[in-house]
Amino acid sequence: MNKFANMQIFARVAELESFTQAAEQLGIPKARVSNAVQELEGHIGLRLLHRTTRRVRLTSDGMAYYQGCLSILTELDALESHMQDASTIAGTIRVDMSLGTAANIVIPFLPEFYAQYPNIKLELSCVDYRVDLVREGFDCVVRIGHMEDSNLIARRIGDMRILNCVSASYIEKFGEPSTLEDLKQHQLIEYSMTLGAKPYGFEYWDGKHYSAVQMPSSISVNNVAAYVAACQAGLGIIQAPINGVRHYLASGELVEVLTQFSAEPMPVYLVYANRHNISKRVQVFMDWVVEVLKRSI
């Protein structure tokens, strides 16, 4: 019995509360997952999981064993990786960040990372919802926006400017707004992760605090790519992080407007689950991506 392998499998089942999801994430048959847990339970003589047809839950003994497994596995991973030099650091890192951050900031600099760490493989997720870092098995995530209270470690990198943008074609058709009063005659493209939610309006600093002006709007989207595409199509004004529009501003496809009325900058964080015993491959990537982001936001 490979005890360490079985402990890794058990930890994934415990975090995902599912044999099926654990098997899919680990890329092994479901029967292998079930057998691994049964072997551990037989070896220590305790039931680790409550099994039902819908989900599995840790028993009280299982919770204690899971915490011990997590400590052992992270220490083992850290020990093995710290024994390696840069050219031999290897393994897979699973990361999530916004599409704009990945495409416009991180990916262009990845060749310099791989030049130093050629044996690291990156699994890069770019989705429009906040992933569950623990349940979905991410080593770290880059998050833009205010953090909610959680047990995760959040390393603040800086603040990302929010720009007011329209397309060149929009200006040709409707003119360029220059005052808040002008906004009554213009269109706002609304963005909300929940369609039908109350619109924020056009946000700006009024000299004392951030306020909002309600504007006419003909479209609301819940996807960043659609948000920028709607602006490119001339459907109105967007207020977007600079990393998502920098390329279009440089090409002249989008134009920054109302520079004196900026929305509140969005904090940028690197988020991970455990402050201690981080593997060397994850640590070197996190240090690298923080420096890349600091140079670009």
PyMOL commands that set and color helices and strands:
alter all, ss='L'
color gray80, all
select helices_A, chain A and resi 3-16+19-26+30-44+60-82+99-116+168-174+181-185+224-232+242-251+280-296
alter helices_A, ss='H'
color red, helices_A
select strands_A, chain A and resi 49-51+56-58+91-96+120-125+140-144+153-160+162-167+190-191+202-205+210-213+220-221+238-241+254-256+266-272
alter strands_A, ss='S'
color yellow, strands_A
deselect
rebuild
show_as cartoon
